[in-house]
């Protein structure tokens, strides 16, 4: 039997209403009631409007120990509700309004100065100083490039590790087990490789992942891995022959 999802801290609240801090942008009434917890999401109901909301568990923070005047649940990021999905809120940079009667900056450019500007002497660097300066700039540029590479690599590793956390599947899981753990997919597709191997693709757009089942026929298929929207392998398993399934997925997608 599939393992039950990890309990959410919201389950301890029962039917007591609570509010998020900071409030979710684009939702007027900030009072919620917990309904149930899934593997990587929690389902909530708005206490005022009765509207349902699915919130990724990775955004949930701590629950306050004070209930007066209302229980507070912290959010790790400022979120917004947009087109039926909860996403991180991005604040736009707005241009400051111009002061009344303020004249354009470039209006003074056409005025001629009353007297010539003072002449400032410029010292030409010697050859040794120039070479030293170039060396320092080269060291700084190399350091910046190394930091960019490290950050980019760490970001990719985090994405893969997060995907593995939220894909709790094993090589022995079949279609029924996948649906029991992740819920019904939004769409399904079948593919046949030149070797005759059958592929069953289960698409979960909210998770940004497609689950891949493989087998010799459609009656006997098991989990082989997961790919993202670009076809990149983000989760793999060890096949019965001892090989990693990532090579099998890369050859086909």
Backbone as a ProteinNet text record, in pm:
[ID]
protein_1_A
[PRIMARY]
XXXXXXXXXXXXXXXXXXXXXXXXXXXXXXXXXXXXXXXXXXXXXXXXXXXXXXXXXXXXXXXXXXXXXXXXXXXXXXXXXXXXXXXXXXXXXXXXXXXXXXXXXXXXXXXXXXXXXXXXXXXXXXXXXXXXXXXXXXXXXXXXXXXXXXXXXXXXXXXXXXXXXXXXXXXXXXXXXXXXXXXXXXXXXXXXXXXXXXXXXXXXXXXXXXXXXXXXXXXXXXXXXXXXXXXXXXXXXXXXXXXXXXXXXXXXX
[TERTIARY]
84.5	0	87.9	45.5	126	130.8	247.7	263	179.7	118.2	37.9	127.2	74.5	155.3	198.3	310.3	360.5	259.2	223.9	124	166.6	70.7	95.3	74.2	151.1	127.7	-12.7	-81.4	-216.2	-318	-285.1	-380	-412.1	-316.3	-339.3	-441.9	-472.8	-569.9	-713.1	-733.5	-869	-953.2	-1070	-1161.1	-1150.5	-1045.5	-1029.1	-981.5	-1043.7	-999.4	-865.5	-790.5	-659.9	-639.2	-537.3	-502.8	-356.7	-323.6	-185.6	-117	11.9	94.3	224.2	253.4	171.7	49.1	-58.8	-177.8	-147.9	-223.5	-207.3	-268.2	-188.1	-232.3	-345.8	-440.9	-557.8	-668.1	-653.8	-761.4	-804.9	-931.6	-979.3	-991.7	-1052.2	-1077.8	-968.8	-890.5	-775.2	-812.2	-904.8	-941.3	-970.6	-901.6	-902.9	-930.5	-976.2	-998.3	-930.8	-851.9	-780.5	-877.8	-858.8	-943	-865.3	-756	-678.7	-538.6	-445.2	-306	-276	-204.7	-156.4	-4.6	58.2	203.3	279.4	250.6	323.5	231	103.3	7	-89.8	-154.3	-262	-384.6	-501.3	-626.2	-697.5	-735.4	-795.9	-930.2	-1011.6	-1138.8	-1144	-1183.3	-1197.1	-1318.4	-1297.5	-1404.8	-1514.8	-1484.9	-1583.6	-1661.4	-1586.9	-1650.9	-1677.6	-1611.2	-1626.7	-1543.2	-1461	-1377.7	-1265.2	-1230.8	-1125	-990.7	-883.1	-748.5	-651.7	-565.7	-459.6	-326.8	-256.7	-133.4	-16	93.8	211.7	268.5	303.7	349.9	484.2	562.7	695.1	685.9	567	551.6	507.9	468.6	416.4	528.3	505.1	599	547.1	573.5	535.1	395.2	333.4	202.7	223.9	159.9	179.4	118	175.7	124.1	18.5	-8.4	-107.9	-231	-350	-473.1	-558	-508.9	-588.4	-533.2	-609.5	-752.9	-776.5	-672.8	-690.1	-557.4	-564.3	-443.5	-372.8	-240.4	-161	-71.6	-70.6	18.8	112.3	241.8	339.2	361.1	390.2	428.1	574.7	649.5	792.2	817.4	715.8	727.7	596.4	603.7	481.2	420.5	293.9	229.1	116.7	77	-38.8	-121.7	-252.2	-346.4	-372.6	-337.6	-348.1	-392.5	-507.3	-560.6	-575.1	-622	-648.7	-527.9	-408.8	-285.1	-218.6	-158	-83.8	62.8	117.5	254.3	325	461.9	534.8	502	477.5	441	566.2	563.5	675.8	633.2	702.6	669.7	730.1	648	692.8	753.8	859.2	922.9	848	791.2	713.3	796.5	779	849.6	784.5	868.3	816.7	755.5	637.6	577.1	661.8	659	737.2	670	751	699.6	633.6	523.3	453.1	546.7	540.9	622.8	770.2	802.7	943.1	981.3	1085.8	1128.8	1216.3	1221.1	1305.7	1452.4	1523.2	1665	1748.6	1706.5	1789.8	1768.5	1679.1	1654.5	1776.2	1858.3	1975.1	2093.8	2081.5	2194.3	2219	2112.3	2128.9	2188.8	2191.6	2247.8	2400.1	2460.5	2605.6	2665.3	2773.5	2837.4	2893.4	2892.8	2941.8	3092	3162.9	3308.4	3356	3471.4	3521.2	3540.4	3514.6	3535.4	3683.9	3718.1	3860.9	3920.8	4049	4121.8	4186.7	4159.3	4214.8	4320.7	4433.1	4541.3	4517.3	4546.4	4528.5	4665.3	4693.9	4823.9	4815.9	4904	4908.3	4981.8	4917.6	4977.4	5099.8	5195.5	5313.8	5282.2	5369.9	5347.8	5328.5	5408.5	5396.6	5264.3	5218	5089.5	4975.1	4984.5	4878	4868.5	4984.4	4984.1	4929.9	4963.2	4913.1	4761.8	4712.9	4568.8	4495.1	4548	4485.4	4484.6	4592.9	4600.5	4492.3	4476.8	4374.6	4234.7	4207	4077.4	4053.2	4159.4	4146.2	4112.2	4175.7	4147.7	4003.9	3956.5	3818.4	3719.5	3745.7	3655.2	3650.4	3768.4	3770.8	3692.8	3701.9	3627.1	3477.2	3434	3291.5	3241.2	3317.4	3277.6	3266.6	3360	3354.7	3230.9	3195.1	3075.3	2949.6	2943.6	2827.4	2812.9	2925	2921.4	2874	2924.8	2887	2738.7	2690.4	2549.3	2459.8	2500	2419	2413.6	2527.8	2531.5	2450	2462.8	2386.6	2237.8	2198.4	2055.7	2001.6	2077.5	2032.4	2022.4	2118.5	2115.5	1993	1961.1	1843.9	1716.4	1706.8	1587.2	1569.1	1678.7	1670.6	1635.3	1697.8	1670.2	1525.4	1472.6	1333.4	1240.8	1273.7	1190.4	1189.1	1305.4	1310.6	1228.1	1226.9	1147.9	999	954	811.8	768.1	851.5	813.2	840.4	752.8	777.6	739.8	806.4	772.2	892.3	862.6	966.9	947.2	1048	1046.3	936.2	886.1	780.8	639.8	627.4	495.2	432.3	306.4	234.2	138.2	50.7	-40.5	-128.6	-185.6	-274.6	-200.6	-75.9	1.6	35	71.4	103.1	-18.2	-134.2	-255.8	-290.3	-265.1	-294.4	-203.5	-79.2	15.7	4.5	-15	-12.3	-149	-248.6	-379	-389.7	-509.8	-527.3	-449.6	-385.1	-314.3	-412.9	-365.2	-451.4	-466.4	-366.7	-374.7	-279.2	-304.3	-221.8	-189.6	-69.9	-29.6	43.3	35	106.6	207.9	326.1	427.1	489.1	531.9	598.1	735.4	840.9	977.7	1002.8	1105	1138	1165.8	1209.3	1237.6	1109.7	995.6	870.1	833.6	922.8	895.3	781.6	685.3	569.3	596.4	556.8	569.4	430.3	401.7	275.7	312.1	272.9	310.6	192	212.8	109.5	151.4	74.2	112.7	47.2	132.1	87	137	60.3	108.9	131.7	52.4	73.4	207.7	255.6	387.6	497.6	459.8	556	634.7	565.2	634.2	545.4	610.7	543.2	599.9	514.2	555	559.1	665	685.2	678	583.8	575	620.5	692.9	739.8	709.4	702.8	679	673	680	672.9	534.9	430.4	294.2	218.8	99.4	25	-35	-34.5	-88.7	14.4	142.5	248.4	347.2	315.7	399.5	427.4	553	593.7	665	682	742.4	890.5	931.7	1071.4	1137.3	1060.1	1121.5	1025.7	1079.3	999.9	1080.7	1012.3	1076.3	1002.7	1074.6	1010.6	950	908.6	840	929.6	1061.8	1155.2	1203.3	1157.1	1202.3	1325.9	1372.8	1491.7	1455.2	1538.6	1515.1	1541.9	1441.9	1457.9	1447.3	1410.1	1405.5	1418	1495.9	1515	1518.5	1511.3	1513.6	1608.6	1636.4	1720.8	1629.3	1655.8	1573.7	1605.4	1517.2	1543.4	1678.8	1732.5	1862.8	1979.5	1953.3	2059.7	2103.3	2045.4	2082.6	1992.6	2049.2	1970.4	1879	1752.9	1655.1	1677.9	1766.9	1786.9	1837.8	1924.8	1974.6	1862.6	1770.7	1656.4	1565.7	1543	1457.1	1522	1652.9	1719.1	1719.2	1724.4	1725	1591.9	1484.5	1352.2	1295.9	1333.8	1276.6	1384.2
-120.2	0	124.9	231	353.1	419	479.5	545.8	671.8	703.3	825.4	948.3	1065	1186.2	1232.4	1305.8	1357.8	1455.7	1444.9	1535.4	1680.9	1767.8	1911	1975.1	2081.4	2150.1	2208.2	2228.1	2283.1	2181.3	2051.3	1949.7	1964.6	2016.8	2031.9	2141	2225.7	2332.3	2280.9	2164.5	2112.8	2205.5	2242.7	2331.5	2476.8	2509.3	2646.8	2735.4	2850.4	2938.8	3003.3	3038.4	3103.2	3201	3284.8	3382.9	3367.3	3398.9	3392.9	3527.2	3522.2	3642.3	3614.5	3693.2	3802	3748.5	3828.5	3781.4	3753	3662	3628.8	3740.7	3793.9	3905	3857.9	3945.4	3922.9	3839.4	3809.1	3742.1	3836.5	3877.3	3982.9	3935.8	3820	3772.5	3674.7	3713.9	3634.7	3554.4	3461.2	3370	3233.5	3128.2	2998.3	2887.1	2772.6	2650.9	2534.6	2456.8	2342.7	2229.6	2170.1	2057.3	1925.9	1920.1	1795.6	1825.6	1729.2	1741.2	1634.2	1674.1	1581.5	1577	1509	1488.6	1619.9	1712.9	1838.6	1959.1	1938.1	2047.1	2030.9	2140.5	2136.6	2202.2	2150.1	2203.2	2281.1	2406.5	2496.5	2547	2600.8	2663.4	2801.8	2902.2	3037.5	3043.2	3085	3085.1	3185.2	3285.2	3387.8	3354.2	3315.7	3293.9	3148	3054.9	2912.8	2866.1	2955.8	2918.7	2826.1	2730.5	2634.5	2685.2	2649.1	2691.9	2577.9	2552.1	2451.5	2525.5	2503.2	2575.5	2478	2499.5	2413.2	2417.7	2303	2294.1	2364.2	2381.4	2442.8	2590.3	2652.6	2791.7	2808.8	2700.8	2710.9	2733.2	2826.3	2851.3	2794.9	2868.4	2820.8	2869.2	2795.6	2833	2905.3	3022.1	3100.5	3028.9	3055.7	2995.6	3082.9	3199.7	3292.7	3292.1	3278.6	3270.8	3396.5	3500.7	3622	3733.8	3793	3765.4	3647.4	3600.9	3490.2	3417.1	3288.2	3209.1	3256.3	3270.5	3317.9	3204.4	3182.8	3086.3	3164.7	3151.4	3226.4	3165.7	3250.8	3209.8	3245.9	3156.3	3178.5	3279.2	3303	3402	3477.9	3599.3	3672.4	3612.1	3569.3	3496.1	3578.9	3540.7	3602	3494.3	3518.2	3426.5	3479.6	3397.9	3442.9	3327.2	3343.5	3244.3	3108.1	3105.2	2980.4	2911.8	2977.4	2916.5	3014.6	2961.3	3043.4	3045.6	3167.5	3184.8	3288.2	3288	3394.4	3529.9	3628.6	3763.1	3839.9	3902.5	3982.8	4128.7	4209.7	4351.7	4426.8	4507.9	4587.2	4718.1	4766.9	4894.5	5004	5098.9	5207.7	5335.3	5411.3	5538.2	5642.2	5720.3	5823.5	5935.9	5988.6	6098.9	6224.5	6303.2	6427.1	6534.7	6613.5	6721.3	6826.4	6886	6989.2	7104.9	7155.8	7267.1	7232.9	7105	7064.7	7064.6	7131.1	7139.7	7023.5	6983	6870.9	6897.4	6787.8	6799.9	6851.7	6811.8	6845.2	6988	7065.7	7202.3	7289.6	7256.5	7337.3	7302.3	7194.8	7153.7	7251.3	7321.6	7414.1	7547	7577.1	7703	7698	7804.8	7809.8	7853.7	7794.7	7837.8	7978.3	8051.3	8188.4	8194.8	8093.4	8093.3	7952.2	7937.4	7803.8	7716.9	7591.3	7497.1	7483.8	7459.2	7445.8	7321.8	7333.2	7222.3	7139.9	7008.4	6917.8	6831.5	6826.7	6747.1	6599.1	6518.5	6373.2	6308.4	6226.4	6158.8	6027	6006.1	5882.5	5776.4	5660.4	5552.4	5497	5456.6	5393.7	5252	5188.7	5052.4	4952.7	4964.8	4869.2	4884.8	5013.2	5034.8	4979.7	4996.8	4947.7	4796.3	4729.9	4582.9	4534	4603.5	4564.4	4581	4692.1	4714.3	4608.4	4572.7	4468.1	4334.6	4306.3	4179.6	4174.3	4287.9	4293.2	4275.1	4343.7	4329.7	4185.8	4121.8	3982.6	3890.6	3913.6	3831.2	3850.8	3977.2	4005.1	3938.8	3950.9	3889.8	3738.4	3676.4	3531.2	3490.4	3571.4	3541.3	3550.4	3655.2	3669.5	3552.3	3512.1	3399.3	3271.2	3248.9	3128.3	3129.2	3246.9	3256.5	3225.1	3276.8	3250.9	3101.9	3035.5	2891.4	2814.1	2850.7	2781.2	2799.8	2924.4	2951.9	2876.8	2876.2	2806.9	2657.6	2599.3	2455.7	2423.7	2506.7	2483.5	2494.4	2590	2606.5	2482	2427.9	2307	2189.2	2178.4	2068.2	2081	2207.3	2226.7	2187.6	2222.3	2188	2037.5	1964.7	1818.8	1758.8	1810.5	1755.8	1781.6	1902.6	1930.5	1838.3	1811.4	1721.6	1582	1536.9	1404.6	1400.7	1512.7	1517.8	1505.5	1566.6	1571.7	1465.9	1368.6	1254.3	1128.3	1093.5	981.3	849.4	813.2	691.9	599.3	468.5	367.5	284.5	205	127.5	22.1	-15.4	-118.4	-59.8	72.4	136.2	124.8	81.5	74.9	193.6	189.1	300.8	330.7	228.6	250.9	313.1	269.5	324.2	470.4	505.2	644.5	733.7	690.3	770.8	783.2	677.7	683.5	783.5	797.2	887.7	1030.2	1048.8	1183	1232.8	1146.2	1185.3	1158.6	1173	1148.1	1250	1208.1	1303.3	1387.9	1505.1	1591	1535.9	1461.4	1400	1280.7	1190.9	1071.2	1050.4	994.5	962.6	828.7	761.6	635.8	655.4	593.7	594.1	455.5	421.5	292.6	318.2	267.9	283.9	187.8	215.8	124.3	-18.5	-31.7	-165.7	-238.6	-168.5	-228	-196.4	-126.6	-91.6	10.6	-10.7	76.8	184.4	308.7	420.7	475.2	494.5	555.3	685	801.4	932.2	993.4	1025.3	1084.5	1228.1	1324.9	1466.4	1531.3	1597.5	1672	1816.2	1904.5	2040.8	2122.1	2099.7	2176.4	2146	2026.1	1987.5	2013.4	2055	2075.8	1948.2	1833.4	1706.1	1610.7	1520.4	1411.3	1279.9	1193.7	1063.8	964.2	881.7	787.2	644.3	566.1	422.9	347.6	238.7	159.5	12.8	-63.3	-206.3	-270.2	-403.2	-475.3	-471.5	-456.6	-441.6	-350.3	-309.7	-210.4	-265.8	-394.5	-455.7	-466.6	-456.6	-472.7	-357.3	-245.8	-126.6	-72.9	-26.3	26	159.6	228.3	361.7	354.1	441.9	446.4	580.4	685.3	814.3	927.5	1050.9	1171.5	1270.8	1347.3	1449.6	1581.8	1693.2	1823.7	1865.6	1993	2039.3	2041.5	2050.2	2052.6	1913.2	1809	1673.7	1633	1717.8	1685.2	1588.3	1486.2	1386.1	1448.8	1449	1506.3	1400.1	1278.3	1169.8	1037.2	945.7	814.6	707.6	581.9	468.6	362.7	264.6	152	44.4	6.9	-92.4	-233.4	-330.7	-468.2	-522.6	-478.4	-526.6	-460.3	-363.6	-295.8	-165.6	-126.6	-2.6	111.8	233.4	351.2	386.2	424	447.9	579	667	796.6	779.7	680.3	657.9	615.8	533.7	489.5	606.9	698.2	812.8	913	934	1029.2	981.6	851.8	799	820.2	836	843	985	1071.3	1205	1310.6
0	0	0	-69.7	-72.6	63.5	94.9	223.2	227.3	344.5	354.5	348	304	298.3	436.6	443.6	569.5	627.3	756.7	814.8	801.2	770.5	761.1	896.7	930.2	1058.9	1069	954.4	957.5	1009.6	1003.4	1047.8	1196.1	1275.3	1418.5	1447.6	1350.4	1372.4	1366.9	1304.8	1291.1	1204.2	1254.2	1182.5	1229.8	1308.4	1353.8	1238.2	1215.5	1106.7	1139.7	1037.4	1053.4	938.5	953	849.4	811.2	684.4	636.6	658.8	690	691.4	617.9	511.6	457.3	383.3	373.4	302.1	155	96	-45.7	-129.6	-221	-306	-397.7	-422.5	-510.4	-444.2	-316.2	-242.3	-130.6	-132.4	-42.7	101.4	124.5	260.5	303.3	403.1	449.1	572.6	554.7	663.8	603	653	586.9	687.2	629.8	708.2	634.6	709.9	652	617.3	496.5	454.9	454.9	379.2	376.1	324.9	350.5	307.1	203.9	98.4	-3.5	3.6	-93.1	-84.3	-80.1	-170.4	-174.4	-177.2	-143	-144.2	-26.9	9.3	107.7	45.2	76.7	22.6	132.8	101	197.7	146.3	237.6	202.2	264.8	185.7	237.6	329.8	454.8	554.4	521.3	440.1	407.6	280.7	172.5	42.2	11.8	83.8	53.7	-63.6	-124.1	-238.1	-193	-280	-249.2	-302.5	-232.4	-270.7	-246.4	-346.5	-332.2	-321.2	-209.1	-178.6	-169.7	-246.6	-234.3	-92.3	-39.7	99.2	119.7	11.8	26.4	66.2	52.1	89.3	234.9	303.4	439.7	540.2	633.5	741.6	873.2	981.1	1114.1	1150.7	1243.2	1296.5	1428.1	1445.5	1567.4	1687	1803.6	1927.1	1992.8	1937	1992.1	1902.8	1961.3	1884	1894.1	1960	1980.2	1892.1	1801.3	1777.6	1683.6	1609.6	1516.4	1502.8	1471.3	1449.5	1322.9	1328.8	1215.1	1166.2	1034.2	968.9	878.5	900.9	822.7	685.1	586.8	451.6	428.9	367.3	344.4	233.5	147.1	40.4	29.9	-24.9	-55	-180.5	-173.8	-282.2	-341.5	-464.7	-528	-596.8	-602.4	-666.8	-807.3	-908	-1046.4	-1134.1	-1203.1	-1295.9	-1229.7	-1105.8	-1036.1	-975.2	-978.8	-927.8	-832	-723.9	-629.2	-670.8	-692.4	-739.6	-652.2	-651.7	-581.1	-642.2	-555.4	-601.3	-640.8	-758.2	-808.3	-805.5	-728.2	-719.4	-837.4	-900.9	-1014.5	-965.7	-1034.7	-1002.8	-1076.5	-1001.1	-1059.6	-1064.9	-1171.8	-1186.6	-1096.8	-1022.6	-935.7	-1018.5	-978.7	-1055.3	-1047.2	-1154.4	-1159.9	-1076.7	-1008.1	-924.6	-1013.2	-965.3	-1041.7	-1072.3	-1197.7	-1245.7	-1252.5	-1243.4	-1255.8	-1402.1	-1437.2	-1577.6	-1612.5	-1738.8	-1779.7	-1752.1	-1719.8	-1686	-1803.4	-1924.3	-2039.9	-2086.7	-2021.6	-2066.5	-2045.7	-1945.9	-1917.2	-2005.7	-2081.9	-2165.3	-2277.5	-2322.2	-2434.1	-2391.5	-2258.6	-2212.8	-2217.4	-2267.8	-2278.2	-2146	-2105.4	-1980.3	-1994.9	-1882.4	-1886.3	-1902.1	-1860.6	-1875.4	-1906.3	-1967.1	-2003.1	-1879.4	-1898.7	-1788.5	-1759	-1632.8	-1598.7	-1661.5	-1698.3	-1759.6	-1650	-1652.9	-1552.3	-1617.4	-1558	-1612.8	-1591.9	-1691.6	-1685.8	-1692.4	-1592.6	-1588	-1663.1	-1757.2	-1834.6	-1754	-1738	-1659.4	-1729.4	-1649.5	-1705.8	-1749.2	-1820.6	-1870.4	-1759.1	-1649.7	-1539.7	-1467.5	-1447.5	-1381.1	-1463.9	-1597.5	-1684.5	-1679.3	-1681.1	-1675.4	-1542	-1432.8	-1300.8	-1293.4	-1350.5	-1350.8	-1429.6	-1546	-1626.9	-1554.1	-1479.6	-1406.1	-1297.8	-1224.3	-1119	-1178.9	-1291.7	-1357.1	-1402.4	-1451.8	-1495.1	-1379.5	-1263.5	-1144.8	-1100.1	-1099.9	-1058.9	-1153.7	-1287.2	-1385.5	-1369.4	-1343.6	-1324.8	-1199.8	-1093.6	-972.6	-992.6	-1066.4	-1095.4	-1177.9	-1280.8	-1364.7	-1283.1	-1191.3	-1107.6	-1018.9	-964.8	-881.2	-961.1	-1086.5	-1171.8	-1199.3	-1227.7	-1255.7	-1133.4	-1014.2	-891.2	-861.4	-874.9	-847.9	-945.4	-1075.2	-1175.4	-1148.5	-1113.5	-1083	-959.5	-855.3	-732.7	-757.5	-844.7	-875.8	-944.8	-1042.3	-1110.7	-1014.6	-921.9	-824.7	-735.7	-692.8	-608.8	-680.5	-811.3	-887.5	-894.1	-920.6	-929.9	-794.3	-684.9	-554	-512.6	-545	-513.7	-590	-715	-795.3	-734.1	-684.6	-622.6	-493.6	-419.6	-297.3	-326.3	-435.9	-464.7	-564.4	-594.6	-678	-595.8	-500.5	-409.4	-473.8	-583.6	-656.7	-665.6	-685.6	-694.8	-820.6	-853	-977.7	-978.1	-862.5	-855.2	-863.1	-866.5	-869.1	-1007.3	-1011.9	-1138.4	-1149.3	-1249	-1274.3	-1152.7	-1091.2	-978.4	-860.3	-837.2	-726.9	-751	-876.5	-909.7	-885.4	-930.5	-912	-763.5	-687.5	-543.6	-472.7	-519.2	-454.9	-504.4	-634.3	-693.3	-737.2	-740.8	-791.3	-941.4	-999.5	-1143.1	-1226.3	-1335.2	-1421.5	-1500.9	-1548.4	-1630	-1771.6	-1819.9	-1952.1	-1957.8	-2054.6	-2070.8	-2219.2	-2244.1	-2381.7	-2382.6	-2497.9	-2518.7	-2630.5	-2615.3	-2721.2	-2730.8	-2850.7	-2873.6	-2932.5	-2867.1	-2915.2	-3032.1	-3115.5	-3225.7	-3178.6	-3052.5	-2998.9	-2955.5	-2960.7	-2917.1	-2773	-2700.7	-2562.4	-2556.6	-2464.9	-2452.1	-2345.8	-2376.3	-2283.1	-2252.3	-2123.3	-2079.4	-2006.7	-2062.2	-2008.7	-1934.1	-1805.9	-1720.8	-1689.2	-1735.5	-1723.9	-1601.3	-1518.5	-1400.5	-1413.1	-1478.8	-1504.1	-1377.8	-1272.2	-1149.8	-1086	-1105.6	-1055.1	-1157.1	-1279.8	-1388.6	-1416	-1416.9	-1433.1	-1513.4	-1586.8	-1657.5	-1606.2	-1554.6	-1502.8	-1618.3	-1624.8	-1734.7	-1681.4	-1737.4	-1708.8	-1833.6	-1817.7	-1930.9	-1907.6	-2017.6	-2008	-2144.9	-2147.3	-2273.8	-2335.3	-2253	-2303.4	-2206.8	-2246.4	-2169.6	-2041.1	-2025.7	-1905.5	-1793.2	-1828.2	-1728.4	-1744.6	-1679.9	-1690.4	-1550.8	-1529.7	-1399.9	-1418.5	-1307	-1307.5	-1346.7	-1443.7	-1487	-1461.2	-1429.9	-1402.9	-1431.7	-1420.5	-1442.9	-1523.9	-1610.4	-1693.3	-1672.9	-1697.5	-1684.5	-1817.4	-1827.3	-1947.2	-2070	-2048.6	-2161	-2200.4	-2131.4	-2160.2	-2083.3	-1989.1	-1910.4	-1798.6	-1778.7	-1674	-1539.1	-1449.5	-1316.4	-1207.1	-1244.8	-1145.3	-1220	-1165.5	-1228.2	-1119.9	-1162.2	-1070.3	-1125.2	-1042.9	-1085	-1144.9	-1268.9	-1338.6	-1288.1	-1317.4	-1270.3	-1313.9	-1428.3	-1473.4	-1404.2	-1313.6	-1241.5	-1304.4	-1419.5	-1485.5	-1439.8	-1446.2	-1412.9	-1529.6	-1500.1	-1606.1	-1680.2	-1630.6	-1695.8	-1838.6	-1861.7	-1997.2	-2091.3	-2043.6	-2123.2	-2156.9	-2060.5	-2085.3	-2180.7	-2170.1	-2259	-2403.2	-2425.9	-2563	-2632.5	-2556.9	-2615.4	-2618	-2519.6	-2508.9	-2533.2
[MASK]
+++++++++++++++++++++++++++++++++++++++++++++++++++++++++++++++++++++++++++++++++++++++++++++++++++++++++++++++++++++++++++++++++++++++++++++++++++++++++++++++++++++++++++++++++++++++++++++++++++++++++++++++++++++++++++++++++++++++++++++++++++++++++++++

